[in-house]
Amino acid sequence: MIKYTVGFAISEDRRWVVLIEKKRPFWQAGKLNGVGGHIEENESPLDCMIREFKEEAGVLIKKWDLFATITDDKTWMVHFFKSMISQKLMNSCESKTDEQIIQVSLKDKLPSNVLSN
């Protein structure tokens, strides 16, 4: 079973959220999603979330709250996390790879390319 994490860093005033514009896999290309990735062997979901956010957004956030886990019971499992962060930390988020772009978006005015399903 392949396991993943997805995290949503939300500003303390609950107005802003950090999202990532994906370039792959093809079905996510050009869409916005939470930051996350594949859980490595012998890695906990929380440790994966901390590592992935640091790698992809350049910010170390240690406090993540698990709010949902979804699985198809056979091939994949996704752990969803959220973290409330300061505006200063939010402003420090930046893209760390050429394969994706970090965006800080107003939560109430999300762009039309947010990944659904």
C-alpha positions in Angstrom: 0.0 0.0 0.0 1.3 3.4 -0.9 0.9 6.0 1.8 0.9 9.8 1.4 0.5 13.0 3.5 -1.2 16.3 2.5 -1.0 19.3 4.7 -2.7 22.7 4.8 -0.8 25.5 6.6 -3.4 28.1 7.5 -2.7 31.6 8.9 -3.6 32.2 12.5 -6.4 34.6 11.4 -7.7 31.8 9.2 -7.7 34.0 6.1 -4.7 32.5 4.2 -3.7 29.0 3.2 -0.5 27.6 1.6 -1.1 25.6 -1.5 1.1 24.0 -4.1 0.6 24.1 -7.9 1.4 20.6 -9.1 3.2 19.8 -12.4 2.9 16.1 -11.9 1.4 13.5 -11.9 -0.4 14.4 -15.1 -3.9 14.3 -13.6 -2.8 17.0 -11.0 -0.9 19.2 -13.5 -1.9 22.8 -13.1 -4.0 22.1 -10.1 -3.6 23.4 -6.5 -3.3 21.0 -3.6 -2.0 21.0 -0.1 1.7 20.4 0.4 2.8 16.8 1.0 4.1 13.6 -0.5 5.0 10.0 -0.3 5.7 8.5 3.2 9.1 6.8 3.1 9.7 3.3 4.6 9.9 3.5 8.4 8.7 7.1 8.5 5.6 8.2 10.4 2.9 10.2 8.7 3.8 13.2 11.0 7.5 13.0 10.2 6.7 12.8 6.5 4.5 15.9 6.8 7.2 17.9 8.5 9.8 16.7 6.0 7.7 17.4 2.9 6.7 20.9 4.0 10.3 21.8 4.7 11.4 20.4 1.3 8.7 21.9 -0.8 7.9 25.2 1.0 11.2 25.9 2.8 9.7 26.3 6.2 10.0 23.9 9.2 6.7 23.4 10.9 6.7 20.8 13.7 3.1 21.1 14.9 0.7 19.4 12.5 -2.7 18.1 13.5 -4.1 15.0 11.7 -7.7 15.6 10.8 -8.5 12.8 8.4 -7.2 9.6 6.8 -8.7 8.2 3.6 -7.9 4.8 2.1 -9.2 2.6 -0.7 -8.2 -0.4 1.6 -6.0 -1.9 -1.1 -3.5 0.4 -2.8 -3.3 3.8 -1.2 -3.8 5.8 2.0 -3.7 9.6 2.5 -3.2 11.3 5.9 -4.5 14.9 6.0 -2.9 17.5 8.3 -3.5 21.1 9.2 -1.3 23.6 11.0 -2.0 27.1 12.2 1.0 29.3 11.5 2.0 33.0 11.9 1.8 35.4 9.0 5.5 35.7 9.2 6.0 32.0 8.6 3.4 32.0 5.9 5.3 34.9 4.1 8.5 32.8 4.3 7.0 29.9 2.2 8.5 29.7 -1.2 8.9 27.1 -4.0 11.9 24.9 -3.5 11.7 22.9 -6.7 11.0 23.5 -10.4 8.3 20.9 -10.4 5.8 22.8 -8.3 4.9 26.3 -7.3 4.0 27.4 -3.7 1.1 29.8 -3.5 -0.4 31.6 -0.5 -4.0 32.2 -1.2 -7.0 33.9 0.5 -9.0 30.9 1.9 -12.3 32.5 1.0 -11.3 33.3 -2.6 -9.5 30.2 -3.8 -8.6 30.1 -7.5 -10.6 27.9 -9.8 -7.8 25.4 -10.2 -8.0 23.8 -6.8 -7.7 20.0 -6.9 -11.0 18.3 -6.2 -11.5 14.5 -6.0 
